[in-house]
Amino acid sequence: LGDTGADTIEKSNRLRELWQSIAPLVKEKKLKGIFIEVSFPDEQPDNLLFGHLTPRLLMNEMKVLNELSGNSIAGLPVVITHMKPVNNNIEKITTQLKKSNLLKLKLLFPEQGKKLLL
């Protein structure tokens, strides 16, 4: 998923519809992972997100998926993409995601030229 935007910010239910459709796969442990963008740290104002996610917004969306999948999201690989590399954002985003990972997702931060293991 890229340039997605959280349902609360976008005033839509598009992500919820996606989560509903994949929730059975998550529950049955048949989904290999999710690639999703988190472009800005939590300090980015909502009106300047332009269809992007922050760690807080991603975790809110993952809570929805967790509820829809019967609280079976722990260990799901979530590959974080599209982090904007300005103003130390990558370090901030990584730290904020790790700190807020109460759902025990398997957060992966790909690095160019390195093999990604789900």
Order of alpha helices (4+ residues) and beta strands (2+ residues): alpha-alpha-beta-alpha-beta-alpha-beta
